[in-house]
Amino acid sequence: MTLAVSDEKVRAAALWLSEQDPVPPHVVTVLKTKFELKALQACEACKLAGEFRWVLRNG
């Protein structure tokens, strides 16, 4: 199964966000602009970034 373009954008945004330290202020707006996401997609990217960080810390 292939990811839809929007899913790829959300994943790319999440990977980028998971590497940011500290997280930029107004992160949803940043993600919307930088990755051309809708607000809900930016929120999904935030959630996924948190999951990526958890895996990196806890293996």
PDBQT receptor file of N, H, CA, C and O in Angstrom, charges set to zero:
ATOM      1  N   MET A   1       0.848  -1.175   0.000  1.00  0.00    +0.000 N 
ATOM      2  CA  MET A   1       0.000   0.000   0.000  1.00  0.00    +0.000 C 
ATOM      3  C   MET A   1       0.897   1.242   0.000  1.00  0.00    +0.000 C 
ATOM      4  O   MET A   1       1.860   1.309   0.764  1.00  0.00    +0.000 OA
ATOM      5  N   THR A   2       0.595   2.203  -0.833  1.00  0.00    +0.000 N 
ATOM      6  H   THR A   2      -0.187   2.149  -1.454  1.00  0.00    +0.000 HD
ATOM      7  CA  THR A   2       1.369   3.434  -0.892  1.00  0.00    +0.000 C 
ATOM      8  C   THR A   2       0.663   4.527  -0.096  1.00  0.00    +0.000 C 
ATOM      9  O   THR A   2      -0.559   4.528   0.052  1.00  0.00    +0.000 OA
ATOM     10  N   LEU A   3       1.460   5.443   0.406  1.00  0.00    +0.000 N 
ATOM     11  H   LEU A   3       2.453   5.442   0.286  1.00  0.00    +0.000 HD
ATOM     12  CA  LEU A   3       0.903   6.568   1.143  1.00  0.00    +0.000 C 
ATOM     13  C   LEU A   3       0.376   7.606   0.168  1.00  0.00    +0.000 C 
ATOM     14  O   LEU A   3       0.964   7.829  -0.890  1.00  0.00    +0.000 OA
ATOM     15  N   ALA A   4      -0.715   8.228   0.521  1.00  0.00    +0.000 N 
ATOM     16  H   ALA A   4      -1.193   8.046   1.380  1.00  0.00    +0.000 HD
ATOM     17  CA  ALA A   4      -1.221   9.350  -0.256  1.00  0.00    +0.000 C 
ATOM     18  C   ALA A   4      -0.251  10.516  -0.098  1.00  0.00    +0.000 C 
ATOM     19  O   ALA A   4       0.506  10.569   0.872  1.00  0.00    +0.000 OA
ATOM     20  N   VAL A   5      -0.270  11.443  -1.039  1.00  0.00    +0.000 N 
ATOM     21  H   VAL A   5      -0.885  11.400  -1.827  1.00  0.00    +0.000 HD
ATOM     22  CA  VAL A   5       0.617  12.600  -0.973  1.00  0.00    +0.000 C 
ATOM     23  C   VAL A   5       0.448  13.329   0.352  1.00  0.00    +0.000 C 
ATOM     24  O   VAL A   5       1.438  13.737   0.959  1.00  0.00    +0.000 OA
ATOM     25  N   SER A   6      -0.782  13.498   0.810  1.00  0.00    +0.000 N 
ATOM     26  H   SER A   6      -1.587  13.167   0.317  1.00  0.00    +0.000 HD
ATOM     27  CA  SER A   6      -1.004  14.205   2.068  1.00  0.00    +0.000 C 
ATOM     28  C   SER A   6      -0.403  13.436   3.244  1.00  0.00    +0.000 C 
ATOM     29  O   SER A   6       0.114  14.043   4.181  1.00  0.00    +0.000 OA
ATOM     30  N   ASP A   7      -0.469  12.093   3.200  1.00  0.00    +0.000 N 
ATOM     31  H   ASP A   7      -0.889  11.600   2.438  1.00  0.00    +0.000 HD
ATOM     32  CA  ASP A   7       0.145  11.288   4.260  1.00  0.00    +0.000 C 
ATOM     33  C   ASP A   7       1.661  11.447   4.253  1.00  0.00    +0.000 C 
ATOM     34  O   ASP A   7       2.289  11.496   5.311  1.00  0.00    +0.000 OA
ATOM     35  N   GLU A   8       2.246  11.528   3.061  1.00  0.00    +0.000 N 
ATOM     36  H   GLU A   8       1.736  11.488   2.202  1.00  0.00    +0.000 HD
ATOM     37  CA  GLU A   8       3.690  11.725   2.954  1.00  0.00    +0.000 C 
ATOM     38  C   GLU A   8       4.083  13.083   3.527  1.00  0.00    +0.000 C 
ATOM     39  O   GLU A   8       5.111  13.204   4.192  1.00  0.00    +0.000 OA
ATOM     40  N   LYS A   9       3.267  14.104   3.272  1.00  0.00    +0.000 N 
ATOM     41  H   LYS A   9       2.431  14.006   2.732  1.00  0.00    +0.000 HD
ATOM     42  CA  LYS A   9       3.531  15.436   3.811  1.00  0.00    +0.000 C 
ATOM     43  C   LYS A   9       3.457  15.428   5.336  1.00  0.00    +0.000 C 
ATOM     44  O   LYS A   9       4.295  16.032   6.006  1.00  0.00    +0.000 OA
ATOM     45  N   VAL A  10       2.459  14.747   5.878  1.00  0.00    +0.000 N 
ATOM     46  H   VAL A  10       1.778  14.257   5.334  1.00  0.00    +0.000 HD
ATOM     47  CA  VAL A  10       2.305  14.668   7.338  1.00  0.00    +0.000 C 
ATOM     48  C   VAL A  10       3.500  13.947   7.938  1.00  0.00    +0.000 C 
ATOM     49  O   VAL A  10       4.033  14.380   8.960  1.00  0.00    +0.000 OA
ATOM     50  N   ARG A  11       3.924  12.865   7.324  1.00  0.00    +0.000 N 
ATOM     51  H   ARG A  11       3.490  12.513   6.494  1.00  0.00    +0.000 HD
ATOM     52  CA  ARG A  11       5.069  12.107   7.830  1.00  0.00    +0.000 C 
ATOM     53  C   ARG A  11       6.351  12.948   7.755  1.00  0.00    +0.000 C 
ATOM     54  O   ARG A  11       7.147  12.955   8.694  1.00  0.00    +0.000 OA
ATOM     55  N   ALA A  12       6.543  13.650   6.644  1.00  0.00    +0.000 N 
ATOM     56  H   ALA A  12       5.896  13.644   5.882  1.00  0.00    +0.000 HD
ATOM     57  CA  ALA A  12       7.723  14.499   6.505  1.00  0.00    +0.000 C 
ATOM     58  C   ALA A  12       7.716  15.599   7.564  1.00  0.00    +0.000 C 
ATOM     59  O   ALA A  12       8.750  15.902   8.158  1.00  0.00    +0.000 OA
ATOM     60  N   ALA A  13       6.565  16.184   7.792  1.00  0.00    +0.000 N 
ATOM     61  H   ALA A  13       5.725  15.938   7.309  1.00  0.00    +0.000 HD
ATOM     62  CA  ALA A  13       6.442  17.227   8.806  1.00  0.00    +0.000 C 
ATOM     63  C   ALA A  13       6.737  16.657  10.192  1.00  0.00    +0.000 C 
ATOM     64  O   ALA A  13       7.416  17.293  10.998  1.00  0.00    +0.000 OA
ATOM     65  N   ALA A  14       6.231  15.474  10.462  1.00  0.00    +0.000 N 
ATOM     66  H   ALA A  14       5.680  14.958   9.807  1.00  0.00    +0.000 HD
ATOM     67  CA  ALA A  14       6.459  14.841  11.762  1.00  0.00    +0.000 C 
ATOM     68  C   ALA A  14       7.932  14.530  11.971  1.00  0.00    +0.000 C 
ATOM     69  O   ALA A  14       8.461  14.751  13.060  1.00  0.00    +0.000 OA
ATOM     70  N   LEU A  15       8.596  14.023  10.951  1.00  0.00    +0.000 N 
ATOM     71  H   LEU A  15       8.166  13.844  10.066  1.00  0.00    +0.000 HD
ATOM     72  CA  LEU A  15      10.029  13.734  11.068  1.00  0.00    +0.000 C 
ATOM     73  C   LEU A  15      10.816  15.016  11.329  1.00  0.00    +0.000 C 
ATOM     74  O   LEU A  15      11.697  15.051  12.188  1.00  0.00    +0.000 OA
ATOM     75  N   TRP A  16      10.489  16.063  10.582  1.00  0.00    +0.000 N 
ATOM     76  H   TRP A  16       9.773  16.035   9.885  1.00  0.00    +0.000 HD
ATOM     77  CA  TRP A  16      11.161  17.334  10.778  1.00  0.00    +0.000 C 
ATOM     78  C   TRP A  16      10.930  17.843  12.204  1.00  0.00    +0.000 C 
ATOM     79  O   TRP A  16      11.868  18.254  12.887  1.00  0.00    +0.000 OA
ATOM     80  N   LEU A  17       9.678  17.810  12.636  1.00  0.00    +0.000 N 
ATOM     81  H   LEU A  17       8.916  17.477  12.081  1.00  0.00    +0.000 HD
ATOM     82  CA  LEU A  17       9.343  18.320  13.960  1.00  0.00    +0.000 C 
ATOM     83  C   LEU A  17      10.006  17.509  15.061  1.00  0.00    +0.000 C 
ATOM     84  O   LEU A  17      10.420  18.071  16.074  1.00  0.00    +0.000 OA
ATOM     85  N   SER A  18      10.112  16.215  14.883  1.00  0.00    +0.000 N 
ATOM     86  H   SER A  18       9.775  15.759  14.060  1.00  0.00    +0.000 HD
ATOM     87  CA  SER A  18      10.719  15.375  15.916  1.00  0.00    +0.000 C 
ATOM     88  C   SER A  18      12.191  15.706  16.131  1.00  0.00    +0.000 C 
ATOM     89  O   SER A  18      12.758  15.364  17.169  1.00  0.00    +0.000 OA
ATOM     90  N   GLU A  19      12.813  16.369  15.158  1.00  0.00    +0.000 N 
ATOM     91  H   GLU A  19      12.353  16.646  14.315  1.00  0.00    +0.000 HD
ATOM     92  CA  GLU A  19      14.225  16.735  15.258  1.00  0.00    +0.000 C 
ATOM     93  C   GLU A  19      14.436  18.141  15.810  1.00  0.00    +0.000 C 
ATOM     94  O   GLU A  19      15.575  18.543  16.047  1.00  0.00    +0.000 OA
ATOM     95  N   GLN A  20      13.365  18.890  16.015  1.00  0.00    +0.000 N 
ATOM     96  H   GLN A  20      12.439  18.564  15.822  1.00  0.00    +0.000 HD
ATOM     97  CA  GLN A  20      13.486  20.274  16.480  1.00  0.00    +0.000 C 
ATOM     98  C   GLN A  20      13.606  20.324  18.003  1.00  0.00    +0.000 C 
ATOM     99  O   GLN A  20      12.806  19.728  18.725  1.00  0.00    +0.000 OA
ATOM    100  N   ASP A  21      14.615  21.042  18.469  1.00  0.00    +0.000 N 
ATOM    101  H   ASP A  21      15.264  21.526  17.883  1.00  0.00    +0.000 HD
ATOM    102  CA  ASP A  21      14.802  21.213  19.901  1.00  0.00    +0.000 C 
ATOM    103  C   ASP A  21      15.332  22.618  20.140  1.00  0.00    +0.000 C 
ATOM    104  O   ASP A  21      16.502  22.884  19.863  1.00  0.00    +0.000 OA
ATOM    105  N   PRO A  22      14.530  23.493  20.630  1.00  0.00    +0.000 N 
ATOM    106  CA  PRO A  22      13.155  23.301  21.106  1.00  0.00    +0.000 C 
ATOM    107  C   PRO A  22      12.168  23.329  19.938  1.00  0.00    +0.000 C 
ATOM    108  O   PRO A  22      12.497  23.718  18.817  1.00  0.00    +0.000 OA
ATOM    109  N   VAL A  23      10.967  22.905  20.247  1.00  0.00    +0.000 N 
ATOM    110  H   VAL A  23      10.700  22.589  21.157  1.00  0.00    +0.000 HD
ATOM    111  CA  VAL A  23       9.882  22.961  19.274  1.00  0.00    +0.000 C 
ATOM    112  C   VAL A  23       9.582  24.429  18.995  1.00  0.00    +0.000 C 
ATOM    113  O   VAL A  23       9.467  25.225  19.927  1.00  0.00    +0.000 OA
ATOM    114  N   PRO A  24       9.454  24.794  17.724  1.00  0.00    +0.000 N 
ATOM    115  CA  PRO A  24       9.201  26.206  17.421  1.00  0.00    +0.000 C 
ATOM    116  C   PRO A  24       7.858  26.680  17.978  1.00  0.00    +0.000 C 
ATOM    117  O   PRO A  24       6.900  25.910  18.040  1.00  0.00    +0.000 OA
ATOM    118  N   PRO A  25       7.794  27.946  18.381  1.00  0.00    +0.000 N 
ATOM    119  CA  PRO A  25       6.501  28.477  18.823  1.00  0.00    +0.000 C 
ATOM    120  C   PRO A  25       5.528  28.488  17.650  1.00  0.00    +0.000 C 
ATOM    121  O   PRO A  25       5.935  28.568  16.491  1.00  0.00    +0.000 OA
ATOM    122  N   HIS A  26       4.260  28.408  17.960  1.00  0.00    +0.000 N 
ATOM    123  H   HIS A  26       3.929  28.342  18.902  1.00  0.00    +0.000 HD
ATOM    124  CA  HIS A  26       3.204  28.404  16.932  1.00  0.00    +0.000 C 
ATOM    125  C   HIS A  26       3.437  27.275  15.933  1.00  0.00    +0.000 C 
ATOM    126  O   HIS A  26       3.360  27.471  14.720  1.00  0.00    +0.000 OA
ATOM    127  N   VAL A  27       3.720  26.101  16.462  1.00  0.00    +0.000 N 
ATOM    128  H   VAL A  27       3.782  25.941  17.447  1.00  0.00    +0.000 HD
ATOM    129  CA  VAL A  27       4.160  24.975  15.633  1.00  0.00    +0.000 C 
ATOM    130  C   VAL A  27       3.132  24.591  14.569  1.00  0.00    +0.000 C 
ATOM    131  O   VAL A  27       3.518  24.207  13.465  1.00  0.00    +0.000 OA
ATOM    132  N   VAL A  28       1.862  24.682  14.863  1.00  0.00    +0.000 N 
ATOM    133  H   VAL A  28       1.548  24.995  15.760  1.00  0.00    +0.000 HD
ATOM    134  CA  VAL A  28       0.850  24.319  13.864  1.00  0.00    +0.000 C 
ATOM    135  C   VAL A  28       0.942  25.265  12.670  1.00  0.00    +0.000 C 
ATOM    136  O   VAL A  28       0.875  24.827  11.521  1.00  0.00    +0.000 OA
ATOM    137  N   THR A  29       1.092  26.533  12.934  1.00  0.00    +0.000 N 
ATOM    138  H   THR A  29       1.147  26.889  13.867  1.00  0.00    +0.000 HD
ATOM    139  CA  THR A  29       1.223  27.506  11.851  1.00  0.00    +0.000 C 
ATOM    140  C   THR A  29       2.499  27.254  11.053  1.00  0.00    +0.000 C 
ATOM    141  O   THR A  29       2.493  27.345   9.825  1.00  0.00    +0.000 OA
ATOM    142  N   VAL A  30       3.579  26.942  11.738  1.00  0.00    +0.000 N 
ATOM    143  H   VAL A  30       3.584  26.868  12.736  1.00  0.00    +0.000 HD
ATOM    144  CA  VAL A  30       4.837  26.644  11.061  1.00  0.00    +0.000 C 
ATOM    145  C   VAL A  30       4.679  25.440  10.147  1.00  0.00    +0.000 C 
ATOM    146  O   VAL A  30       5.106  25.473   8.993  1.00  0.00    +0.000 OA
ATOM    147  N   LEU A  31       4.071  24.386  10.653  1.00  0.00    +0.000 N 
ATOM    148  H   LEU A  31       3.724  24.359  11.591  1.00  0.00    +0.000 HD
ATOM    149  CA  LEU A  31       3.886  23.173   9.845  1.00  0.00    +0.000 C 
ATOM    150  C   LEU A  31       2.962  23.428   8.661  1.00  0.00    +0.000 C 
ATOM    151  O   LEU A  31       3.208  22.938   7.559  1.00  0.00    +0.000 OA
ATOM    152  N   LYS A  32       1.905  24.190   8.888  1.00  0.00    +0.000 N 
ATOM    153  H   LYS A  32       1.705  24.588   9.783  1.00  0.00    +0.000 HD
ATOM    154  CA  LYS A  32       0.982  24.507   7.793  1.00  0.00    +0.000 C 
ATOM    155  C   LYS A  32       1.713  25.226   6.670  1.00  0.00    +0.000 C 
ATOM    156  O   LYS A  32       1.510  24.922   5.494  1.00  0.00    +0.000 OA
ATOM    157  N   THR A  33       2.552  26.167   7.028  1.00  0.00    +0.000 N 
ATOM    158  H   THR A  33       2.717  26.413   7.983  1.00  0.00    +0.000 HD
ATOM    159  CA  THR A  33       3.265  26.957   6.027  1.00  0.00    +0.000 C 
ATOM    160  C   THR A  33       4.395  26.166   5.374  1.00  0.00    +0.000 C 
ATOM    161  O   THR A  33       4.496  26.112   4.148  1.00  0.00    +0.000 OA
ATOM    162  N   LYS A  34       5.233  25.560   6.189  1.00  0.00    +0.000 N 
ATOM    163  H   LYS A  34       5.151  25.604   7.184  1.00  0.00    +0.000 HD
ATOM    164  CA  LYS A  34       6.436  24.877   5.689  1.00  0.00    +0.000 C 
ATOM    165  C   LYS A  34       6.101  23.648   4.851  1.00  0.00    +0.000 C 
ATOM    166  O   LYS A  34       6.793  23.357   3.875  1.00  0.00    +0.000 OA
ATOM    167  N   PHE A  35       5.036  22.917   5.226  1.00  0.00    +0.000 N 
ATOM    168  H   PHE A  35       4.474  23.153   6.019  1.00  0.00    +0.000 HD
ATOM    169  CA  PHE A  35       4.712  21.652   4.554  1.00  0.00    +0.000 C 
ATOM    170  C   PHE A  35       3.390  21.691   3.795  1.00  0.00    +0.000 C 
ATOM    171  O   PHE A  35       2.925  20.668   3.293  1.00  0.00    +0.000 OA
ATOM    172  N   GLU A  36       2.791  22.870   3.715  1.00  0.00    +0.000 N 
ATOM    173  H   GLU A  36       3.169  23.702   4.123  1.00  0.00    +0.000 HD
ATOM    174  CA  GLU A  36       1.521  23.049   2.993  1.00  0.00    +0.000 C 
ATOM    175  C   GLU A  36       0.440  22.085   3.505  1.00  0.00    +0.000 C 
ATOM    176  O   GLU A  36      -0.194  21.365   2.734  1.00  0.00    +0.000 OA
ATOM    177  N   LEU A  37       0.254  22.096   4.828  1.00  0.00    +0.000 N 
ATOM    178  H   LEU A  37       0.769  22.681   5.455  1.00  0.00    +0.000 HD
ATOM    179  CA  LEU A  37      -0.722  21.220   5.470  1.00  0.00    +0.000 C 
ATOM    180  C   LEU A  37      -1.955  22.008   5.878  1.00  0.00    +0.000 C 
ATOM    181  O   LEU A  37      -1.913  23.230   6.023  1.00  0.00    +0.000 OA
ATOM    182  N   LYS A  38      -3.039  21.295   6.059  1.00  0.00    +0.000 N 
ATOM    183  H   LYS A  38      -3.073  20.302   5.941  1.00  0.00    +0.000 HD
ATOM    184  CA  LYS A  38      -4.230  21.864   6.688  1.00  0.00    +0.000 C 
ATOM    185  C   LYS A  38      -4.023  21.749   8.198  1.00  0.00    +0.000 C 
ATOM    186  O   LYS A  38      -3.137  21.025   8.651  1.00  0.00    +0.000 OA
ATOM    187  N   ALA A  39      -4.829  22.455   8.966  1.00  0.00    +0.000 N 
ATOM    188  H   ALA A  39      -5.549  23.043   8.598  1.00  0.00    +0.000 HD
ATOM    189  CA  ALA A  39      -4.664  22.466  10.427  1.00  0.00    +0.000 C 
ATOM    190  C   ALA A  39      -4.739  21.057  11.021  1.00  0.00    +0.000 C 
ATOM    191  O   ALA A  39      -3.932  20.704  11.881  1.00  0.00    +0.000 OA
ATOM    192  N   LEU A  40      -5.690  20.265  10.573  1.00  0.00    +0.000 N 
ATOM    193  H   LEU A  40      -6.345  20.552   9.874  1.00  0.00    +0.000 HD
ATOM    194  CA  LEU A  40      -5.824  18.907  11.105  1.00  0.00    +0.000 C 
ATOM    195  C   LEU A  40      -4.590  18.063  10.776  1.00  0.00    +0.000 C 
ATOM    196  O   LEU A  40      -4.131  17.283  11.610  1.00  0.00    +0.000 OA
ATOM    197  N   GLN A  41      -4.063  18.216   9.585  1.00  0.00    +0.000 N 
ATOM    198  H   GLN A  41      -4.436  18.850   8.907  1.00  0.00    +0.000 HD
ATOM    199  CA  GLN A  41      -2.861  17.483   9.207  1.00  0.00    +0.000 C 
ATOM    200  C   GLN A  41      -1.671  17.917  10.059  1.00  0.00    +0.000 C 
ATOM    201  O   GLN A  41      -0.858  17.084  10.458  1.00  0.00    +0.000 OA
ATOM    202  N   ALA A  42      -1.566  19.208  10.336  1.00  0.00    +0.000 N 
ATOM    203  H   ALA A  42      -2.227  19.885  10.011  1.00  0.00    +0.000 HD
ATOM    204  CA  ALA A  42      -0.479  19.704  11.182  1.00  0.00    +0.000 C 
ATOM    205  C   ALA A  42      -0.594  19.117  12.587  1.00  0.00    +0.000 C 
ATOM    206  O   ALA A  42       0.414  18.777  13.206  1.00  0.00    +0.000 OA
ATOM    207  N   CYS A  43      -1.813  19.001  13.082  1.00  0.00    +0.000 N 
ATOM    208  H   CYS A  43      -2.632  19.277  12.579  1.00  0.00    +0.000 HD
ATOM    209  CA  CYS A  43      -2.024  18.387  14.401  1.00  0.00    +0.000 C 
ATOM    210  C   CYS A  43      -1.650  16.913  14.378  1.00  0.00    +0.000 C 
ATOM    211  O   CYS A  43      -1.068  16.405  15.337  1.00  0.00    +0.000 OA
ATOM    212  N   GLU A  44      -1.976  16.227  13.300  1.00  0.00    +0.000 N 
ATOM    213  H   GLU A  44      -2.448  16.639  12.521  1.00  0.00    +0.000 HD
ATOM    214  CA  GLU A  44      -1.592  14.822  13.157  1.00  0.00    +0.000 C 
ATOM    215  C   GLU A  44      -0.067  14.691  13.141  1.00  0.00    +0.000 C 
ATOM    216  O   GLU A  44       0.488  13.765  13.733  1.00  0.00    +0.000 OA
ATOM    217  N   ALA A  45       0.601  15.618  12.463  1.00  0.00    +0.000 N 
ATOM    218  H   ALA A  45       0.150  16.371  11.983  1.00  0.00    +0.000 HD
ATOM    219  CA  ALA A  45       2.064  15.603  12.415  1.00  0.00    +0.000 C 
ATOM    220  C   ALA A  45       2.647  15.812  13.809  1.00  0.00    +0.000 C 
ATOM    221  O   ALA A  45       3.648  15.188  14.160  1.00  0.00    +0.000 OA
ATOM    222  N   CYS A  46       2.034  16.681  14.604  1.00  0.00    +0.000 N 
ATOM    223  H   CYS A  46       1.220  17.188  14.319  1.00  0.00    +0.000 HD
ATOM    224  CA  CYS A  46       2.487  16.895  15.986  1.00  0.00    +0.000 C 
ATOM    225  C   CYS A  46       2.371  15.614  16.797  1.00  0.00    +0.000 C 
ATOM    226  O   CYS A  46       3.285  15.257  17.540  1.00  0.00    +0.000 OA
ATOM    227  N   LYS A  47       1.259  14.933  16.654  1.00  0.00    +0.000 N 
ATOM    228  H   LYS A  47       0.516  15.224  16.050  1.00  0.00    +0.000 HD
ATOM    229  CA  LYS A  47       1.059  13.674  17.388  1.00  0.00    +0.000 C 
ATOM    230  C   LYS A  47       2.090  12.639  16.951  1.00  0.00    +0.000 C 
ATOM    231  O   LYS A  47       2.692  11.963  17.786  1.00  0.00    +0.000 OA
ATOM    232  N   LEU A  48       2.287  12.519  15.654  1.00  0.00    +0.000 N 
ATOM    233  H   LEU A  48       1.798  13.068  14.977  1.00  0.00    +0.000 HD
ATOM    234  CA  LEU A  48       3.235  11.543  15.131  1.00  0.00    +0.000 C 
ATOM    235  C   LEU A  48       4.661  11.893  15.550  1.00  0.00    +0.000 C 
ATOM    236  O   LEU A  48       5.451  10.999  15.852  1.00  0.00    +0.000 OA
ATOM    237  N   ALA A  49       4.993  13.159  15.571  1.00  0.00    +0.000 N 
ATOM    238  H   ALA A  49       4.351  13.886  15.325  1.00  0.00    +0.000 HD
ATOM    239  CA  ALA A  49       6.326  13.586  16.013  1.00  0.00    +0.000 C 
ATOM    240  C   ALA A  49       6.566  13.168  17.466  1.00  0.00    +0.000 C 
ATOM    241  O   ALA A  49       7.664  12.743  17.823  1.00  0.00    +0.000 OA
ATOM    242  N   GLY A  50       5.541  13.291  18.291  1.00  0.00    +0.000 N 
ATOM    243  H   GLY A  50       4.649  13.637  18.001  1.00  0.00    +0.000 HD
ATOM    244  CA  GLY A  50       5.663  12.843  19.677  1.00  0.00    +0.000 C 
ATOM    245  C   GLY A  50       5.920  11.350  19.768  1.00  0.00    +0.000 C 
ATOM    246  O   GLY A  50       6.699  10.896  20.606  1.00  0.00    +0.000 OA
ATOM    247  N   GLU A  51       5.267  10.592  18.908  1.00  0.00    +0.000 N 
ATOM    248  H   GLU A  51       4.634  10.961  18.227  1.00  0.00    +0.000 HD
ATOM    249  CA  GLU A  51       5.489   9.146  18.881  1.00  0.00    +0.000 C 
ATOM    250  C   GLU A  51       6.902   8.825  18.411  1.00  0.00    +0.000 C 
ATOM    251  O   GLU A  51       7.540   7.918  18.945  1.00  0.00    +0.000 OA
ATOM    252  N   PHE A  52       7.402   9.563  17.409  1.00  0.00    +0.000 N 
ATOM    253  H   PHE A  52       6.883  10.300  16.974  1.00  0.00    +0.000 HD
ATOM    254  CA  PHE A  52       8.771   9.367  16.935  1.00  0.00    +0.000 C 
ATOM    255  C   PHE A  52       9.761   9.647  18.060  1.00  0.00    +0.000 C 
ATOM    256  O   PHE A  52      10.705   8.886  18.270  1.00  0.00    +0.000 OA
ATOM    257  N   ARG A  53       9.537  10.751  18.787  1.00  0.00    +0.000 N 
ATOM    258  H   ARG A  53       8.770  11.369  18.617  1.00  0.00    +0.000 HD
ATOM    259  CA  ARG A  53      10.434  11.098  19.901  1.00  0.00    +0.000 C 
ATOM    260  C   ARG A  53      10.424  10.016  20.979  1.00  0.00    +0.000 C 
ATOM    261  O   ARG A  53      11.466   9.668  21.535  1.00  0.00    +0.000 OA
ATOM    262  N   TRP A  54       9.239   9.490  21.266  1.00  0.00    +0.000 N 
ATOM    263  H   TRP A  54       8.393   9.772  20.815  1.00  0.00    +0.000 HD
ATOM    264  CA  TRP A  54       9.136   8.458  22.301  1.00  0.00    +0.000 C 
ATOM    265  C   TRP A  54       9.953   7.233  21.900  1.00  0.00    +0.000 C 
ATOM    266  O   TRP A  54      10.674   6.665  22.721  1.00  0.00    +0.000 OA
ATOM    267  N   VAL A  55       9.838   6.831  20.642  1.00  0.00    +0.000 N 
ATOM    268  H   VAL A  55       9.252   7.293  19.976  1.00  0.00    +0.000 HD
ATOM    269  CA  VAL A  55      10.582   5.667  20.156  1.00  0.00    +0.000 C 
ATOM    270  C   VAL A  55      12.079   5.936  20.232  1.00  0.00    +0.000 C 
ATOM    271  O   VAL A  55      12.842   5.061  20.639  1.00  0.00    +0.000 OA
ATOM    272  N   LEU A  56      12.506   7.129  19.846  1.00  0.00    +0.000 N 
ATOM    273  H   LEU A  56      11.886   7.840  19.515  1.00  0.00    +0.000 HD
ATOM    274  CA  LEU A  56      13.930   7.452  19.884  1.00  0.00    +0.000 C 
ATOM    275  C   LEU A  56      14.482   7.390  21.312  1.00  0.00    +0.000 C 
ATOM    276  O   LEU A  56      15.608   6.944  21.533  1.00  0.00    +0.000 OA
ATOM    277  N   ARG A  57      13.683   7.838  22.266  1.00  0.00    +0.000 N 
ATOM    278  H   ARG A  57      12.769   8.201  22.086  1.00  0.00    +0.000 HD
ATOM    279  CA  ARG A  57      14.137   7.847  23.666  1.00  0.00    +0.000 C 
ATOM    280  C   ARG A  57      14.068   6.479  24.313  1.00  0.00    +0.000 C 
ATOM    281  O   ARG A  57      14.920   6.127  25.128  1.00  0.00    +0.000 OA
ATOM    282  N   ASN A  58      13.049   5.704  23.950  1.00  0.00    +0.000 N 
ATOM    283  H   ASN A  58      12.357   5.990  23.288  1.00  0.00    +0.000 HD
ATOM    284  CA  ASN A  58      12.783   4.444  24.663  1.00  0.00    +0.000 C 
ATOM    285  C   ASN A  58      13.078   3.181  23.866  1.00  0.00    +0.000 C 
ATOM    286  O   ASN A  58      12.969   2.068  24.379  1.00  0.00    +0.000 OA
ATOM    287  N   GLY A  59      13.446   3.367  22.624  1.00  0.00    +0.000 N 
ATOM    288  H   GLY A  59      13.534   4.272  22.207  1.00  0.00    +0.000 HD
ATOM    289  CA  GLY A  59      13.781   2.213  21.785  1.00  0.00    +0.000 C 
ATOM    290  C   GLY A  59      12.601   1.439  21.472  1.00  0.00    +0.000 C 
ATOM    291  O   GLY A  59      12.691   0.430  20.774  1.00  0.00    +0.000 OA
TER     292      GLY A  59
